[in-house]
Amino acid sequence: MPWSMSADDRSPGEQALGELIDAAHLRQVDSLPALLGVAGARFGARDLQLLLVDQSQQSLIPYPPAGTWEEDVQSLDGTVPGRAFRQVQTQEVDTADGARVWVPVLDGVDRLGVIGATFSAPDPLARQRLLQLAGITAYLLVVKAAVGDSLVRVSRREPMSLAGELQWSILPPLSVGTERVAISAMLEPCYDVGGDSIDHAIDGATAHFAIFDAQGHGLRAGVMASLAVSAYRNTRRAGGSLPQIAAAIDAAVADQFDEGAFVTA
């Protein structure tokens, strides 16, 4: 038997988390906050709110946005939700009817946002259930992100250039980590990146990391950087050595661009 106890033996909180996973399979990502609210109510969480970090990593935006949602945007600096995000720690604030608890939403070490909920009297088990709910939320956000555009729309606070659209579409997660190593990066200017890009992979005892800077700016540089990343991944995934990877990138750029075009890495 894969489970040591039946559904009837589980607490309401445990059942709620399992039911959330079951219910989310065919649901669109914009239905996630409502599902979270239902699950949270089973272990005493009220007024549950999901805030997602914006593309430039400066603020937390309510999801899904509604009405005057700009008024509910929380800065990463000087706010309790922002502190939960920055410090990757649970934060609590006393309220008239209990306590407001904020927990980070993490995909490994990649911070996606925060979840806030009010409890009449939060105890260790309630805090644990909220953290577990945040973990399931991160998994569902990552899985569902590619299905639609609503998450991307919420995360963007400025228009994205075409070069930026191209570059962000091929980026790996900006932060990854294991028990032995962590890798983190950021691209600036966030909404108009051109020839700068990164890639990374962690396999067993080996960590791969590359930074690229294509000649020039704008869309041409973005296309060149994207080509370099693709050649890097293609050769790396085929088991190529570092010199072979460099040669493959060089050949790809020379084949597709005029003489004199280059990418540093």
Salt bridges, closest charged atoms under 4 A:
GLU14 OE2 - ARG129 NH2 3.76
GLU19 OE1 - ARG42 NH1 2.70
GLU70 OE1 - ARG157 NH2 2.40
GLU92 OE2 - ARG127 NE 2.30
ASP97 OD2 - ARG46 NH2 2.85
GLU165 OE1 - ARG156 NH1 2.87
ASP199 OD1 - ARG233 NH2 2.94
ASP199 OD2 - ARG236 NH1 2.87
ASP203 OD2 - HIS208 NE2 3.94
